[in-house]
Amino acid sequence: MSTEETRPLSLQRPQRATESFSEFSVAERERRQNSGEEFDLALFEEAVDLVLRKLRKFEASEEEGRA
């Protein structure tokens, strides 16, 4: 018998890629704005929007594949 403690399975729904990336981008935006270095907010937001659009398309195609 193992000495490791058995942990119950999480019943929480796994976070979607779009949710994870959104949370990351909010924290990263704040970090960069507070860094004191030059930061192009418009370019950053454009890049975040692009990634989120791509992730949403990917997630939608995965959902269709499961149906």
Secondary structure in CASP SS format (residue, H / E / C, confidence):
PFRMAT SS
TARGET T0000
AUTHOR 0000-0000-0000
METHOD secondary structure of the structure
MODEL  1
M C 1.00
S C 1.00
T C 1.00
E C 1.00
E C 1.00
T C 1.00
R C 1.00
P C 1.00
L C 1.00
S C 1.00
L C 1.00
Q C 1.00
R C 1.00
P C 1.00
Q C 1.00
R C 1.00
A H 1.00
T H 1.00
E H 1.00
S H 1.00
F H 1.00
S H 1.00
E H 1.00
F H 1.00
S H 1.00
V H 1.00
A H 1.00
E H 1.00
R H 1.00
E H 1.00
R H 1.00
R H 1.00
Q H 1.00
N C 1.00
S C 1.00
G C 1.00
E C 1.00
E C 1.00
F C 1.00
D C 1.00
L H 1.00
A H 1.00
L H 1.00
F H 1.00
E H 1.00
E H 1.00
A H 1.00
V H 1.00
D H 1.00
L H 1.00
V H 1.00
L H 1.00
R H 1.00
K H 1.00
L H 1.00
R H 1.00
K H 1.00
F H 1.00
E H 1.00
A H 1.00
S H 1.00
E H 1.00
E H 1.00
E H 1.00
G H 1.00
R H 1.00
A C 1.00
END
